[in-house]
Amino acid sequence: MNTTPSSTQRILWVQVWGLSLVQGAIALTWVIYNLYLVRLLTQFGFSETFAVVLLALENILAAVIEPLMGNFSDRLQHQIGTRFPFIAMGMILSSACFLGIPVVLVFGGPSGGMRWLLPSMMVAWAIAMTLFRSPALSLLGRYAFRTQLPQAASILTLVGGLAGALAPLTGSFILRLGPLFTFFIGSFSLLAAAFALRAAGPNRQIADESQVNVEKRTVKTANAISATPINTVAINRLALIFGTGMGVALGFRLMMQTLPRILSEQIPDTNTNLVLGTVFLSLALTAIPMGKLVTKVGTRLSMAGGLGLMTILTMFMLNSTYPAIAFGIAIAIGTCFSVVSNTTIPFALSMVPAQKAGLGTGLYFSGGAVAMSLYGMAISQGIELSSGLGATLGSAAFLWAAVCVFASMKTAK
């Protein structure tokens, strides 16, 4: 095991930035995929409803695969001392599948059995993405003291927020580039991120004196330790990770779907994409200062507070009666959600032993995937939410996540 050369270093910044590029590549490819999904499927004769069903299927698969792959990478880490080969394999496979989507457009056709190659390749890519996300992002726990994890996570929030802003701010431009060139950029970004993480040294680990002592005891009692990780993680803690992931993902999705509807109803002349872009830009630009604040306040208390504010702001969206108010709400949402984003992975990591970091991270993403699949299935059934109901349900989802975080404060470590 590699540790930092300096006992005073609290965060391995080189490794964190390498991991942030992985996060950015994940966000970028999903932005591209969501922008082109309906256009490509309808071009091959599928309906828009089919696109929604396909996304729901992908999320169902992700809900199952994410924790399994996280747990598998934990075992790999224990057995060979690294999980990077598995991460690299997943990123290379994802890159190939992502580029394969526009290739199908060239060699496939909208008639006969060949038309099913397109959704099949899309599902294959979505599965490939689930192979490495949890193992990769769980590495954050190796790169910073637990008390410093939100500050380290702020870099991931910064890069992810900037990538997320591309959809509302440059979506039309990305669509004009065409699928072949755009998907090539996304595919290349995955390979480049994998190379950057490898160059940064993914197996490095920061450790204070107590952590080093734990590592020494682990070596002496390897057989006992290897038999206990799964048994020592309380089921209620795993359920709280899962429930928090569900609440955060569903709340954010409902909020981002409801805000444009509110704007079109109350101030139709407002540039909706600019308001949505403001949310992501505020999320990115406040990530680092919010990370420092969370480090001082504490992960769970900050996360609960951020979710509480999101509960209020999601309902307050209904008061977007003037452009200035709408932009003010967008900035407030981005800032508060920056606090939440900085604490999600640190929260999941804090709920499980270090040996089960991949499982904890995977369960958080699994909860989010379940929420998205339920949302997708509801939309596919023709259920339309009014602005008031959408805001209410989004607010309730954030409140549920806050309750899960508060409940986690009472669980024994």
C-alpha positions as CSV (number, residue, x, y, z in Angstrom):
1,M,0.0,0.0,0.0
2,N,1.3,3.5,-0.9
3,T,0.8,6.3,1.5
4,T,1.7,10.0,1.3
5,P,5.2,11.1,1.9
6,S,4.2,13.9,4.2
7,S,2.2,13.2,7.4
8,T,0.9,16.8,7.3
9,Q,-0.7,16.4,3.9
10,R,-4.5,16.0,4.2
11,I,-5.6,15.7,0.6
12,L,-3.8,14.1,-2.4
13,W,-4.7,16.8,-4.8
14,V,-3.1,15.2,-7.9
15,Q,-5.2,12.1,-7.5
16,V,-8.3,14.1,-6.7
17,W,-8.0,16.0,-9.9
18,G,-7.4,12.8,-11.8
19,L,-10.6,11.4,-10.3
20,S,-12.5,14.6,-11.1
21,L,-11.7,14.1,-14.8
22,V,-13.4,10.7,-14.6
23,Q,-16.4,12.4,-13.0
24,G,-16.3,15.0,-15.8
25,A,-16.2,12.4,-18.5
26,I,-19.1,10.5,-16.9
27,A,-21.1,13.7,-16.8
28,L,-20.2,14.7,-20.4
29,T,-21.1,11.4,-21.9
30,W,-24.5,11.4,-20.1
31,V,-25.1,15.0,-21.4
32,I,-24.4,13.9,-24.9
33,Y,-26.4,10.7,-24.6
34,N,-29.5,12.5,-23.2
35,L,-29.3,15.2,-25.9
36,Y,-29.3,12.7,-28.7
37,L,-31.3,9.8,-27.2
38,V,-34.8,10.8,-28.6
39,R,-33.4,12.1,-31.9
40,L,-31.5,8.9,-32.7
41,L,-34.3,6.6,-31.6
42,T,-37.0,8.4,-33.6
43,Q,-34.7,8.4,-36.6
44,F,-34.7,4.6,-36.4
45,G,-38.5,4.5,-36.1
46,F,-38.9,4.3,-32.4
47,S,-41.3,6.5,-30.4
48,E,-40.4,9.1,-27.8
49,T,-42.2,6.9,-25.2
50,F,-39.8,4.0,-26.1
51,A,-36.9,6.4,-25.3
52,V,-38.4,6.9,-21.8
53,V,-38.9,3.2,-21.3
54,L,-35.3,2.5,-22.4
55,L,-34.0,5.0,-19.9
56,A,-36.1,3.3,-17.2
57,L,-34.7,-0.1,-18.2
58,E,-31.1,1.3,-18.0
59,N,-31.8,2.7,-14.5
60,I,-33.2,-0.6,-13.3
61,L,-30.1,-2.4,-14.5
62,A,-27.9,0.2,-12.9
63,A,-29.7,-0.2,-9.6
64,V,-28.7,-3.8,-9.5
65,I,-25.2,-3.6,-11.0
66,E,-23.8,-0.5,-9.2
67,P,-23.6,-2.1,-5.7
68,L,-22.5,-5.4,-7.1
69,M,-19.6,-3.8,-9.0
70,G,-18.8,-1.7,-6.0
71,N,-18.7,-4.8,-3.8
72,F,-16.7,-6.7,-6.3
73,S,-14.1,-3.9,-6.5
74,D,-13.8,-4.0,-2.7
75,R,-12.9,-7.6,-2.9
76,L,-10.4,-6.9,-5.7
77,Q,-8.9,-4.1,-3.6
78,H,-8.5,-6.5,-0.7
79,Q,-7.1,-9.4,-2.8
80,I,-4.6,-7.6,-5.1
81,G,-4.3,-4.2,-3.5
82,T,-5.9,-2.1,-6.3
83,R,-9.2,-1.7,-8.1
84,F,-7.8,0.3,-11.0
85,P,-7.6,-2.6,-13.5
86,F,-11.3,-3.1,-13.2
87,I,-11.9,0.6,-13.5
88,A,-9.8,0.9,-16.6
89,M,-11.5,-2.1,-18.2
90,G,-14.9,-0.6,-17.6
91,M,-13.9,2.8,-19.0
92,I,-12.3,1.3,-22.1
93,L,-15.5,-0.8,-22.7
94,S,-17.7,2.2,-22.1
95,S,-15.6,4.2,-24.6
96,A,-16.0,1.5,-27.2
97,C,-19.8,1.2,-26.7
98,F,-20.3,4.9,-26.7
99,L,-18.6,5.3,-30.1
100,G,-20.5,2.2,-31.3
101,I,-23.8,4.1,-31.0
102,P,-23.2,6.5,-33.9
103,V,-21.4,3.7,-35.8
104,V,-24.7,1.7,-35.7
105,L,-26.4,4.8,-37.4
106,V,-23.9,4.4,-40.3
107,F,-24.1,0.7,-40.8
108,G,-27.6,0.0,-39.4
109,G,-31.0,0.9,-40.7
110,P,-34.4,2.0,-39.5
111,S,-36.1,-1.2,-40.8
112,G,-36.0,-4.9,-40.0
113,G,-34.0,-6.4,-37.3
114,M,-31.1,-4.1,-37.8
115,R,-33.0,-1.2,-36.1
116,W,-32.7,-3.0,-32.8
117,L,-28.9,-2.7,-32.9
118,L,-29.2,0.9,-31.8
119,P,-31.2,0.4,-28.5
120,S,-29.1,-2.7,-27.8
121,M,-25.9,-0.7,-28.1
122,M,-27.3,2.0,-25.9
123,V,-28.2,-0.5,-23.2
124,A,-24.7,-2.0,-23.6
125,W,-23.1,1.4,-23.0
126,A,-25.3,2.2,-20.0
127,I,-24.3,-1.2,-18.5
128,A,-20.6,-0.6,-19.2
129,M,-20.9,2.8,-17.4
130,T,-22.2,1.1,-14.3
131,L,-19.2,-1.2,-14.1
132,F,-16.7,1.4,-13.1
133,R,-18.5,4.5,-11.7
134,S,-18.9,3.2,-8.1
135,P,-15.4,1.6,-8.0
136,A,-13.9,4.8,-9.4
137,L,-15.6,7.4,-7.2
138,S,-15.1,5.3,-4.1
139,L,-11.4,6.0,-4.6
140,L,-12.0,9.4,-3.1
141,G,-12.0,7.8,0.3
142,R,-8.3,7.0,-0.2
143,Y,-7.3,10.5,-1.3
144,A,-8.2,12.5,1.8
145,F,-8.8,12.3,5.6
146,R,-12.4,11.6,6.3
147,T,-12.8,15.1,7.8
148,Q,-11.4,16.6,4.5
149,L,-13.5,14.5,2.1
150,P,-16.0,17.3,1.3
151,Q,-13.2,19.7,0.3
152,A,-11.8,17.0,-1.9
153,A,-15.3,16.2,-3.3
154,S,-15.7,19.9,-4.2
155,I,-13.4,19.4,-7.1
156,L,-15.6,16.6,-8.5
157,T,-18.6,18.9,-8.0
158,L,-16.8,21.7,-9.8
159,V,-16.0,19.6,-12.9
160,G,-19.4,17.8,-12.9
161,G,-21.3,21.1,-12.6
162,L,-19.4,22.6,-15.6
163,A,-20.1,19.5,-17.6
164,G,-23.8,19.6,-16.6
165,A,-24.1,23.2,-17.8
166,L,-23.3,22.2,-21.3
167,A,-26.8,20.7,-21.9
168,P,-28.9,23.9,-21.3
169,L,-26.2,26.4,-22.5
170,T,-24.7,24.7,-25.5
171,G,-27.2,21.9,-26.3
172,S,-28.2,23.3,-29.7
173,F,-24.5,23.6,-30.7
174,I,-23.8,20.1,-29.6
175,L,-26.7,18.8,-31.7
176,R,-25.4,20.7,-34.7
177,L,-22.0,18.9,-34.5
178,G,-23.7,15.7,-35.4
179,P,-23.7,12.3,-33.6
180,L,-20.5,10.8,-35.0
181,F,-18.2,13.7,-34.0
182,T,-20.0,14.4,-30.7
183,F,-19.9,10.8,-29.6
184,F,-16.3,10.5,-30.6
185,I,-15.5,13.4,-28.3
186,G,-17.4,11.7,-25.4
187,S,-15.6,8.4,-26.2
188,F,-12.2,10.1,-26.2
189,S,-13.0,11.9,-22.9
190,L,-13.5,8.5,-21.2
191,L,-10.2,7.2,-22.5
192,A,-8.3,10.4,-21.6
193,A,-9.8,10.4,-18.1
194,A,-8.7,6.8,-17.6
195,F,-5.2,7.7,-18.7
196,A,-5.1,10.8,-16.5
197,L,-6.2,8.8,-13.4
198,R,-3.6,6.1,-14.2
199,A,-0.9,8.8,-14.6
200,A,-1.9,10.4,-11.3
201,G,-1.3,7.2,-9.4
202,P,-4.7,5.7,-8.5
203,N,-3.3,3.4,-5.8
204,R,-1.9,6.2,-3.6
205,Q,-3.5,6.5,-0.2
206,I,-3.4,9.2,2.5
207,A,-3.2,7.9,6.0
208,D,-2.8,9.4,9.4
209,E,-1.2,7.6,12.4
210,S,-4.4,5.9,13.4
211,Q,-5.1,4.7,9.9
212,V,-1.6,3.3,9.6
213,N,-2.1,1.4,12.9
214,V,-5.3,0.0,11.5
215,E,-3.5,-1.1,8.4
216,K,-0.9,-2.9,10.5
217,R,-3.5,-4.7,12.5
218,T,-5.3,-5.6,9.3
219,V,-2.2,-7.3,7.9
220,K,-1.8,-9.3,11.2
221,T,-5.4,-10.4,11.2
222,A,-6.1,-10.8,7.4
223,N,-8.2,-13.9,7.7
224,A,-10.5,-12.5,10.3
225,I,-10.8,-9.1,8.5
226,S,-11.6,-10.7,5.1
227,A,-14.5,-12.6,6.7
228,T,-16.1,-9.7,8.4
229,P,-16.7,-6.7,6.1
230,I,-20.1,-7.7,4.8
231,N,-21.3,-8.9,8.3
232,T,-20.1,-5.7,10.1
233,V,-22.1,-3.3,7.9
234,A,-25.5,-2.9,9.6
235,I,-28.5,-3.3,7.3
236,N,-30.0,0.0,8.5
237,R,-26.9,1.9,7.5
238,L,-27.1,0.4,4.0
239,A,-30.8,1.3,3.8
240,L,-30.1,4.9,4.8
241,I,-27.5,5.2,2.1
242,F,-29.9,3.8,-0.5
243,G,-32.8,6.0,0.8
244,T,-30.7,9.1,0.7
245,G,-29.6,8.4,-2.9
246,M,-33.2,8.0,-3.9
247,G,-34.3,11.2,-2.3
248,V,-31.5,13.4,-3.7
249,A,-31.8,12.0,-7.3
250,L,-35.6,12.2,-7.4
251,G,-35.7,15.6,-5.8
252,F,-33.2,17.1,-8.3
253,R,-34.9,15.5,-11.3
254,L,-38.3,16.8,-10.3
255,M,-36.9,20.2,-9.6
256,M,-35.1,20.5,-13.0
257,Q,-38.2,19.2,-14.8
258,T,-40.6,21.5,-12.9
259,L,-38.6,24.8,-13.1
260,P,-38.9,25.2,-16.9
261,R,-42.6,24.5,-16.7
262,I,-43.0,27.2,-14.1
263,L,-41.0,29.7,-16.1
264,S,-43.0,29.0,-19.3
265,E,-46.3,29.5,-17.3
266,Q,-45.4,32.6,-15.3
267,I,-42.7,34.4,-17.3
268,P,-42.8,32.9,-20.9
269,D,-40.3,35.5,-22.3
270,T,-37.5,34.3,-20.0
271,N,-34.6,32.3,-21.5
272,T,-35.3,29.0,-19.8
273,N,-32.0,27.4,-20.8
274,L,-30.1,30.3,-19.4
275,V,-31.9,29.9,-16.0
276,L,-31.1,26.2,-16.0
277,G,-27.5,26.9,-17.0
278,T,-27.3,29.3,-14.1
279,V,-28.2,26.5,-11.7
280,F,-25.3,24.4,-12.9
281,L,-22.8,27.3,-13.1
282,S,-23.7,28.3,-9.6
283,L,-23.3,24.7,-8.5
284,A,-19.8,24.6,-10.0
285,L,-18.6,28.1,-9.0
286,T,-19.6,27.7,-5.4
287,A,-18.3,24.1,-5.1
288,I,-14.9,24.9,-3.6
289,P,-16.0,27.6,-1.0
290,M,-18.9,25.3,0.0
291,G,-16.5,22.4,0.3
292,K,-14.4,24.5,2.8
293,L,-17.6,25.4,4.7
294,V,-18.7,21.8,4.9
295,T,-15.3,20.7,6.2
296,K,-15.7,23.1,9.1
297,V,-19.3,22.3,9.9
298,G,-19.2,18.5,9.3
299,T,-20.5,16.2,6.5
300,R,-23.8,15.0,7.8
301,L,-24.9,18.2,9.5
302,S,-24.1,20.2,6.3
303,M,-25.8,17.6,4.1
304,A,-29.0,17.7,6.2
305,G,-28.9,21.5,6.2
306,G,-28.4,21.6,2.4
307,L,-31.3,19.2,1.8
308,G,-33.5,21.2,4.1
309,L,-32.8,24.4,2.1
310,M,-33.4,22.5,-1.1
311,T,-36.8,21.4,0.3
312,I,-37.7,25.1,0.8
313,L,-36.3,26.3,-2.5
314,T,-38.0,23.7,-4.6
315,M,-41.4,25.0,-3.3
316,F,-40.2,28.6,-3.6
317,M,-39.7,28.0,-7.4
318,L,-43.5,28.6,-7.7
319,N,-42.8,32.3,-6.9
320,S,-40.7,32.8,-10.0
321,T,-42.9,35.6,-11.3
322,Y,-40.1,37.9,-12.5
323,P,-36.8,37.2,-14.3
324,A,-34.7,38.6,-11.5
325,I,-36.5,36.3,-9.0
326,A,-36.0,33.3,-11.3
327,F,-32.3,33.9,-11.6
328,G,-32.0,34.5,-7.9
329,I,-33.7,31.2,-7.1
330,A,-31.5,29.5,-9.7
331,I,-28.3,30.8,-8.0
332,A,-29.7,29.8,-4.6
333,I,-30.5,26.3,-5.8
334,G,-27.1,25.9,-7.3
335,T,-25.4,27.0,-4.2
336,C,-27.4,24.8,-1.8
337,F,-27.1,21.8,-4.1
338,S,-23.4,22.4,-4.2
339,V,-23.4,21.7,-0.4
340,V,-25.4,18.5,-1.1
341,S,-23.1,17.4,-4.0
342,N,-20.0,17.9,-1.9
343,T,-21.3,15.6,0.8
344,T,-22.9,12.7,-1.1
345,I,-19.9,10.5,-1.6
346,P,-18.3,11.5,1.8
347,F,-21.7,10.6,3.4
348,A,-21.8,7.2,1.7
349,L,-18.2,6.5,2.7
350,S,-18.8,7.5,6.3
351,M,-21.6,4.9,6.6
352,V,-19.5,1.8,5.8
353,P,-16.1,0.5,6.8
354,A,-13.2,1.6,4.6
355,Q,-13.0,-2.0,3.2
356,K,-16.5,-1.6,1.8
357,A,-16.1,1.8,0.2
358,G,-17.3,0.5,-3.2
359,L,-20.4,-1.1,-1.8
360,G,-21.4,2.1,0.0
361,T,-20.9,4.3,-3.1
362,G,-22.7,1.8,-5.2
363,L,-25.7,1.7,-2.9
364,Y,-26.0,5.5,-3.1
365,F,-26.0,5.4,-6.9
366,S,-28.4,2.4,-6.8
367,G,-30.9,4.4,-4.8
368,G,-30.7,7.2,-7.4
369,A,-31.1,4.7,-10.3
370,V,-34.3,3.3,-8.6
371,A,-35.7,6.8,-8.3
372,M,-35.0,7.5,-11.9
373,S,-36.5,4.3,-13.1
374,L,-39.7,4.9,-11.1
375,Y,-39.9,8.4,-12.6
376,G,-39.3,7.1,-16.1
377,M,-42.0,4.4,-15.7
378,A,-44.5,7.0,-14.5
379,I,-43.8,9.3,-17.5
380,S,-44.1,6.3,-19.9
381,Q,-47.6,5.7,-18.5
382,G,-48.6,9.2,-19.6
383,I,-48.6,10.7,-16.1
384,E,-48.1,14.5,-16.3
385,L,-47.3,16.5,-13.2
386,S,-48.6,20.0,-12.8
387,S,-46.1,22.7,-11.6
388,G,-47.5,22.6,-8.1
389,L,-47.5,18.9,-7.8
390,G,-44.0,18.6,-9.3
391,A,-42.6,21.1,-6.9
392,T,-44.4,19.4,-4.0
393,L,-43.1,16.0,-4.8
394,G,-39.6,17.3,-5.4
395,S,-39.6,19.1,-2.1
396,A,-40.9,15.9,-0.4
397,A,-38.1,13.9,-2.0
398,F,-35.4,16.3,-0.6
399,L,-37.1,16.2,2.8
400,W,-37.0,12.4,2.7
401,A,-33.3,12.5,2.0
402,A,-32.8,14.9,4.9
403,V,-34.7,12.6,7.2
404,C,-32.4,9.7,6.2
405,V,-29.3,11.8,6.9
406,F,-30.7,12.8,10.3
407,A,-31.4,9.2,11.1
408,S,-27.8,8.3,10.1
409,M,-26.6,10.6,12.9
410,K,-28.2,8.3,15.5
411,T,-26.7,5.0,14.1
412,A,-23.7,3.5,15.8
413,K,-20.5,3.7,13.7
